[in-house]
Amino acid sequence: QVQLVESGGRLVQAGDSLRLSCAASGGTIGSYVMGWFRQAPGKEREFVAVINRSGEMAYHQDSLKGRFTISRDNAKNTVYLQLNSLKPEDTAVYSCAASPRLLGFPFVHTHRYDFWGQGTQVTVSS
């Protein structure tokens, strides 16, 4: 069973950039489709981005395209989320998730993922 640990979240100012990391242990990340989700205070968890096993295909939430980019390095067992031009409304806990499913990419719903990290807090001040 794979364990996921996110890092990289912190307090930043509007317009700044961050790179979040999701490190896996107890399993080979290359066996999973990997996704990022976020949850703002008082709101439901929402889909951010997903990437297939090889890293050749990625899908981002429409409203975040051009600012957020998902990537992966299977040799390092790590998935990344690059956040650019951050806005106060991007403030949330960002979590990565792993899916062993083979069909139906891209996975944009939480129920398609079996393993979750604890999340990392991103706070954007205006």
Solvent accessible surface area in square Angstrom, and as a share of the most:
residue,aa,sasa,rsa
1,Q,158,0.70
2,V,5,0.03
3,Q,91,0.41
4,L,10,0.05
5,V,97,0.55
6,E,15,0.07
7,S,59,0.38
8,G,36,0.35
9,G,23,0.22
10,R,140,0.51
11,L,118,0.59
12,V,5,0.03
13,Q,123,0.55
14,A,49,0.38
15,G,54,0.52
16,D,59,0.30
17,S,55,0.35
18,L,11,0.06
19,R,137,0.50
20,L,0,0.00
21,S,26,0.17
22,C,0,0.00
23,A,49,0.38
24,A,12,0.09
25,S,59,0.38
26,G,59,0.57
27,G,29,0.27
28,T,88,0.51
29,I,1,0.00
30,G,22,0.22
31,S,59,0.38
32,Y,29,0.11
33,V,3,0.02
34,M,0,0.00
35,G,0,0.00
36,W,0,0.00
37,F,2,0.01
38,R,24,0.09
39,Q,74,0.33
40,A,23,0.18
41,P,111,0.70
42,G,92,0.89
43,K,139,0.59
44,E,152,0.68
45,R,96,0.35
46,E,66,0.30
47,F,22,0.09
48,V,0,0.00
49,A,0,0.00
50,V,0,0.00
51,I,6,0.03
52,N,22,0.11
53,R,59,0.22
54,S,69,0.44
55,G,30,0.29
56,E,150,0.67
57,M,104,0.47
58,A,51,0.39
59,Y,86,0.33
60,H,27,0.12
61,Q,38,0.17
62,D,103,0.54
63,S,86,0.55
64,L,3,0.02
65,K,113,0.48
66,G,80,0.77
67,R,37,0.14
68,F,3,0.01
69,T,70,0.40
70,I,6,0.03
71,S,48,0.31
72,R,28,0.10
73,D,44,0.23
74,N,57,0.29
75,A,104,0.80
76,K,138,0.59
77,N,36,0.19
78,T,15,0.09
79,V,0,0.00
80,Y,27,0.10
81,L,0,0.00
82,Q,56,0.25
83,L,0,0.00
84,N,54,0.28
85,S,58,0.38
86,L,2,0.01
87,K,86,0.36
88,P,55,0.35
89,E,119,0.53
90,D,0,0.00
91,T,31,0.18
92,A,2,0.01
93,V,56,0.32
94,Y,0,0.00
95,S,6,0.04
96,C,0,0.00
97,A,0,0.00
98,A,0,0.00
99,S,0,0.00
100,P,52,0.33
101,R,86,0.31
102,L,145,0.72
103,L,149,0.74
104,G,50,0.48
105,F,58,0.24
106,P,50,0.32
107,F,2,0.01
108,V,45,0.26
109,H,110,0.49
110,T,56,0.32
111,H,131,0.58
112,R,60,0.22
113,Y,10,0.04
114,D,69,0.36
115,F,42,0.18
116,W,71,0.25
117,G,10,0.09
118,Q,173,0.77
119,G,20,0.20
120,T,16,0.09
121,Q,83,0.37
122,V,0,0.00
123,T,46,0.27
124,V,8,0.04
125,S,43,0.28
126,S,128,0.83
